Amino acid sequence: MTSFNRQSKIAFLGAGKVGGSLALALANAGYPVIAVASRTQASANEFAERISGCEAYQGYQEAADLADVAFVTTSDDYISPVAASVTWSQGQAVVHCSGAASLDLFDGPKAQGAIPGAFHPLQAFSSVENGVKSIPGTTFGIEAGDDIRPYLERMAHDIGANPVLLRAEDKVLYHLSGVLMGNLLTCLVGIAGGVWEHIGYTRADGVKALLPMMRAVANNIEASGIPGAVAGPYPRGDIGTINKHLEALRDRDPSLLPLYCELALAGLPQAVERGLNENTGEEIRRNIEKFRER
Ligand SMILES: NC(=O)c1ccc[n+]([C@@H]2O[C@H](COP(=O)([O-])OP(=O)(O)OC[C@H]3O[C@@H](n4cnc5c(N)ncnc54)[C@H](OP(=O)(O)O)[C@@H]3O)[C@@H](O)[C@H]2O)c1
């Protein structure tokens, strides 16, 4: 069996936000990140400048040839073409960081004897500077065979992250949970902030006003979990307040009514878990459904 360890030489093919952040975190943890190549030489040079001992190469093949483990960190659509453009050696590892994609992106390299893996940070990366700071505590979804899984698990621990093992068939749902939390939660922040446009302020004012609440909610969830952190009129059973919300949306922003109703209905079981009386919960559900059907 091929064995990978902390001395295994690492290359990155694709010098973007995730590649740059992960490479820096690995280098800081003592892993030898020795080569990078990217679509543009400028990205590869910038990547290499951040990491002592790392050289930028013009071609993917030159960088891959120097590595025991190559991370292909291009945007998702180019992982497979970039990997297919390289001739792989027997026992060399090739790893991507996509959350929804499985190992079949590397069927070509595998046919040449390479060992495929996936190492996905369940985190939002907006820059290398912020990305590297966000890695400690981040969960990394790992899909890999026995020959490389222990190495990737160890790697996650060494950069302060939490590894979870994933089956190929579960990856899309796993990724979707991250999109609900990152992408769609951001949409919800925009929508909640947008409500302020009805009360004489801008969306930016609303987002600014709501952000401390978002931070407190995240802290409460960390401290108390779900349903412990569930708060507000739903677990309290404040039917009058909830009815006022529904009427206000019907009268002043009906386009938001379906989303509010669906979220409220989806959250009712959590409110019941938190202690909402089941009969009151049922009454709330009936009221919401009346508004939803309009
Ligand atoms: N961003 C996130 O929040 C996040 C989170 C988890 C996982 N991921 C995963 O991480 C991987 C990289 O994402 P990222 O956010 O780091 O992307 P990114 O910052 O946009 O970087 C993508 C890299 O792909 C290269 N690239 C773009 N088009 C290409 C093409 N046509 N051919 C070859 N290379 C091309 C670019 O190279 P040049 O710079 O040289 O042009 C760029 O460095 C993806 O698999 C993504 O799903 C991202």
The ligand as a Gaussian input file, in Angstrom:
#p B3LYP/6-31G(d) Opt

LIG

0 1
 N      -14.545000      29.578000      -2.554000
 C      -15.113000      28.792000      -1.679000
 O      -15.773000      29.286000      -0.770000
 C      -14.917000      27.294000      -1.744000
 C      -15.242000      26.554000      -0.603000
 C      -15.026000      25.186000      -0.614000
 C      -14.515000      24.569000      -1.747000
 N      -14.252000      25.310000      -2.854000
 C      -13.696000      24.594000      -4.011000
 O      -12.343000      24.966000      -4.203000
 C      -12.019000      24.892000      -5.592000
 C      -11.410000      26.199000      -6.018000
 O      -12.341000      27.232000      -5.763000
 P      -11.854000      28.736000      -5.459000
 O      -12.974000      29.417000      -4.759000
 O      -10.509000      28.710000      -4.893000
 O      -11.828000      29.320000      -6.934000
 P      -11.047000      30.603000      -7.468000
 O      -10.529000      31.440000      -6.371000
 O      -11.943000      31.216000      -8.490000
 O       -9.809000      29.949000      -8.188000
 C      -10.007000      29.055000      -9.224000
 C       -8.699000      28.822000      -9.926000
 O       -9.040000      28.085000     -11.083000
 C       -8.257000      28.558000     -12.148000
 N       -9.078000      28.508000     -13.375000
 C      -10.180000      29.225000     -13.653000
 N      -10.624000      28.928000     -14.880000
 C       -9.774000      28.006000     -15.377000
 C       -9.673000      27.323000     -16.605000
 N      -10.515000      27.578000     -17.613000
 N       -8.687000      26.428000     -16.754000
 C       -7.794000      26.210000     -15.774000
 N       -7.816000      26.858000     -14.587000
 C       -8.794000      27.733000     -14.417000
 C       -7.884000      29.993000     -11.858000
 O       -6.560000      30.157000     -12.279000
 P       -5.870000      31.603000     -12.512000
 O       -5.925000      32.297000     -11.176000
 O       -4.489000      31.266000     -12.886000
 O       -6.675000      32.293000     -13.548000
 C       -8.012000      30.107000     -10.358000
 O       -6.779000      30.162000      -9.724000
 C      -13.307000      24.528000      -6.323000
 O      -13.325000      23.140000      -6.538000
 C      -14.391000      24.917000      -5.329000
 O      -15.569000      24.141000      -5.457000
 C      -14.426000      26.661000      -2.885000

